[in-house]
Amino acid sequence: MKKYLGIDVGGGSIRGTVVDKEGISYLDFSIPTDANATNRDFLEAINTVVKHCLVAVPVDAIGIGTPGPIDIDTGVLISSANLKNLSNLELVSFVRERFHLPVYFNNDANCASLGEYYFGAGKNAKSLVVFTLGTGLGCGLVVNGKVFNGYKGNGMEAGHVTVIKDGALCGCGQRGCVEAYFSTKGLLARYRDLTSIELTNAKEFFAKVEEGEKFAKEVLELGVSVFAEGIRNVVHLINPDRIVFVGGITASYDLFGKSLEEKAKKIIFPVLADHVEFKVGSSVAGSFGAAALTFQHFDS
C-alpha cells in the first residue's frame, strides 16, 4: 500500500507523520517550531523533518499544512501571525526540488479538517467544521469529502472574525478577533493584561484555572464567551452537521468544553443548535490531514 508524508506546521512544533490511506501510522516525528525563524531557518527545519521521515520510511507523496495567509497555487507561505519573520516563503518548490516527490500544500486548519474527516471524529459528516485550538485559532470546512479552499487556500479564517469591536490586539494586526481571546497566545495575553504576569504556555494557564485562580478563570470565561459567538457566526453561515475541536488546548477541554457548548447552543438558532453535533478530535489531525491532501490530488 502506498504511503504518504504529512507535515503539520504549528506554533509549537513541526510534525511529520507517515500514513497510508487506511490511517495506519508508520512514523511520527517532530521538532520545536522557532517562532523567530527566518525563511532560511524555517526551510532548514522543514528539511530536517522531511529527511528524517523519508530515510526511515519511503513515501509516494508529501502534503504540507501551514498557518496562513498562503497561496496554494504557487506553493508560497505569504506570512503568518505567529511566525513573524516569514515572508513569501517558496515552500513547495523547495521541498519538491530537494526530495523529487509530488508535494501538495494547504492551510493547516484545512488539513486538520481533512484529518478528522478521513481518520477521526469527522468521519461520515456531510458538512464538517474543524476548529484548531493551539497557538492561534484556525478553522477548516469539509463538504461532501472536499475541503473548502476559498481563495488560494485562505477560506474559513474564523479565528480572525471580529467579535469585540476595538477589542484586544490580535497577531494579525487587527483588534477584537476571536483568536485574540481564545487561543494560547490570546489567553496568555489577556492574563498578562490583568496581572502583568507572563505565563509560558497553555498548560500553565489551565493549571491556574484548575486551582481556581481568580484572574485565570475570568480570562477563560471571557474567552469562552467570545469563542461561542464565533461558533455562532460559523454555524449560522455554514449550517454544519458536526463541529470538531482539535489542538493542544483541547487537553483542557474538561475545564471549558461544557460551558462552551452550552453558551454556543444558547445563542444559535434552535433549529441549527438541535442539528449540530460537537466533538473533540485527535491531536494528530494536522499531520494526518496534511497527508490526506495527497488523497485528493495524487492517484493512489
N, C-alpha and C positions, 0 to 999 in steps of 0.2 A: 504493500500500500504506500502511496506517495506521502511524503512528509513535508510540512510547511513550518517556516520560522516566523513567529510573530514577535515584533519588537514594540514594546509599550514604553513611551517616554512620559514619566510623571515628575512631579515636583520633588519627590523623594528618591526615585530610582529610575534607572533604565533597565528594563527587564526583557529577557529573551526567553521564549518558550517554543519548543519544537513539538508539534502535534500532528495527528492525522485527522482525516475528516470525521472520524468517529469520536474525536475528542480525547483520545489517548495521548498523554503527555510522555515524551521520551527524554526531555531535558528541560530544566528550568534554571536560569542563571541571571543574576542581576548585579549591578554596581550602583553606588550612590550617584545621584544627579548633582552636578556642581551648578548651583544657582547663578554663579558668576562666570560661567564658561563663555568663552568667545566662540565664534564659528569654528575655528580650527580645533579648539579644545573639545567641542561637542562632537565633531566628526571623528576625532580620535577615540572618544568614549564609545560612540556607535560602532566603530571599527572593532574595538575590544570585545564588545558583546557579541557581535555577529561572528567574528573569527572564532571565539571560544565555542560558540554553539555549532558552527559548521565543522570544526575539527572533530568534535565529539559525535555529531550526527549529520550526515549529508542530507540536504533538503532539495526540493524541486522549485520552490519559490519563496519569496520573502514579503511579508506585509509589515508596514510600519505605521504606528499611530503616534501623533504628537499633539501637544496643545497648538492652538492657532492664534491668529489667522494663518491659513495656509493656502496654497494653490495646488490642488491635486492634478491639474492639467500639466503643469510644468515640474511638479515634484519639489516645490520650494516651500520651506517653512519661512513665512514672511516675518513674523515676530511672535513673541509670547509675553503675556503679562507677568509670568512667573520666572521667565528666563530672559532677563532684561537685555543681555548683551548679544543676543542672537538677532541677526538681521539678514533677510533674503538669503537664507541658507539653502544651497542646492543639494538637498539631502538625497533624493532618489538617484540622481546621476552619479553621485559619489559611491553609493552602495552598489549600484548596478555595474559601474566600471571596475570597482575593486573586487567584486565577487562573481561577476559574469552570470548572474541569475535574474529571472524576472522579478521586478520589485514593484509593489503596489503601496499606495500611501493614502492616508486619510486622517481626519481629526481623531484624537484619542477617545473622545466620548462616542463618536460614531463607531469606532472599533469596539468599545465596551458594549455598545448596544448589540452589535453583531455577535460578540462573545456570549452574551446572555441568550440571544435568540437561538444560536446553534447548540450551546452546551449547558446553559444554566437555567435560571428562573424565568426566562422569557420564552421557553420552548412552547411552540404551538400558538403563540399570541399573534393574532392577525394585525394588531396595531400595538406596538411596544415602545414605550418611552423609558429610557435609562438615564438616571442622574448619577454622575460620578462625583463622589464626595471625598475630595482629597485636599491637596494644597489649594486648588481652586474648586470651582463648581461647574462641571460640564454637563452636557445633555445630548442624547442621540435618539433618533427615531428610526424604527424599522417597521415598514408596512408591507404585508404580504411577502415577507422574506427579503425585501430590498431596503437597503439603508437610504435614508433621505439625505442627499448631499447639500442641497441648496446651491449657492454659487461657489464653485471651486472648492467644496468641502466645508463651507463655513455656515451651514444651516444649524438651526436649533441651539443658538448661543443663549440658552435660558439663564445661565449664570450672570449674563450682562443685560438682563431686563431690569429696568429701574422700578423699584418698589417704593423707595422713600425719596421724594423729591429733595434735592440739595442735601442728601444724606452723606454718609461716610464715603471717603475717597476709596475707590477701587483701584486695583492694579492696572486696569485698562485705561485709567486716566479720567474716568467719569465718576459721578457720585450717585450713591443710592442703589447700586446694583445688588442683586441677591448675593452674589459671591462676596461682597464686602461685609456681609453679616453671617453667612453660613458656608464656611469653608475653613480649613485650618488657618490660612492667613487671615481671614476675616474674623474668626473667633478670637485669635490671639491679639489682633489689632484692637478689637473692641474692648477686650480685657485690659490691654495696656492703656487705653483711653481712660478707663475708670480707676486704675490702680497705679499707673506708671511702672508696672512690673512687666518685664519681658519674660514670657514663658517660651520654651524652646520647641514644643511640639504639642500635637493634639492629645496625646496620652497624658501629658502633664496637666493640660487644661481639664480634661474629663475626670482626672483624679480629684481635682479640686471640686468639681461638680458633685462627685460621689461623696466627698467629705461634707457636703452641704455648705461650702464657702459661698457667702452672700453674692459677691460680685460675679463669680463664675456662673452661678445659677441665673443671675439677672441677664448676663450676656447670652447664655444659651436660650433663655426664654424669648428674648428679642429675636435671636437668630432663627429659632423655630417659627415664630410668627411671620417673619419676613419670607422664609422659605415656603411656608404654607401658602402665602399669597402668590409666590412664583409658581408653585404647583397648580394653583387655581387657574392662573393665566394659561398655562400649558394645556391643562385639561379642557378648558373652555375653547381653545383654539383647535386642538387635535382630536379630542374625544377618544383617548386610547383605551384599549381593553385592560392593559396592565402597565403599572409603573414599577420599575425595579431600581433599587438603590445599591450602588456598589462603591468601593473605595475604602480607604483607611478609616474614615470617620464612622463607617458602619460597624466597626468593632465595638463602638459605644452605643449602638442603636437602642439597647435596653434603657438608656438614660434619656432618650428623646423620641424614640420611634412612635410610641403610643400617642404622645402629645401631638406630634407632627401629623400623624394620620387623622386624629380627631379634629384638629384645627383645620386641616385641609378639607376634609369631608363636610365640615360645618359650613364652609363658605363656597363650596362648589354647588352648582345647580343640582338639586336632589336626583334628577334622572341620570345625571352623569356620576354623581357620588355613589349611587347604588350600583352602577355598572363597573367602575374602575376598581382594579384589584392592586393592592400594594404588596410588594415582596422585597426581601433583602437578597442580593445576589452573591456572586462569587468574587473572591479577592483577586483571581487571576483573569477576570473577564477582559481586561485591556489587552494583554498579550495573546490570549486565545482569540480574541476578536480581531486583532491585527493579522493573525494567521488566517482567520476566516475571510479577510479581504480577498485573499487569493482564490477562495472558492467561487467568488462571484466574477472572477476575471480569467482564471487560469484553468485550462482543461485538465481536470483531474480524472 
